[in-house]
Amino acid sequence: MAKCLSSIGAVHMVNSNDFLYGIIALPARRSLEKEKIDSLEKLSDYSEQEIMQLHGFGKNAMEKLKSHMKEHHVSFKNS
């Protein structure tokens, strides 16, 4: 007989950092979190090339991120 996960004490952890949730995928968001980038203002301190070096960032994630930044009148620093 299968047990309900809650009955065996399993707990689902939810990440409280929702920065860019729904904009870019979780691996890219985790990479930003690891670098302590949790706002568009902090993101603007980096160049596009620096962010592209992080795990989870490829062409698709970068295009989505740049579009989101443009909507909020924020841009990457010039390299």
Sequence and secondary structure as in RCSB ss.txt:
>XXXX:A:sequence
MAKCLSSIGAVHMVNSNDFLYGIIALPARRSLEKEKIDSLEKLSDYSEQEIMQLHGFGKNAMEKLKSHMKEHHVS
FKNS
>XXXX:A:secstr
    GGGGT      S  TTTTTS HHHHHHHHHTT  SHHHHTTS HHHHHTSTT  HHHHHHHHHHHHHTT  
    
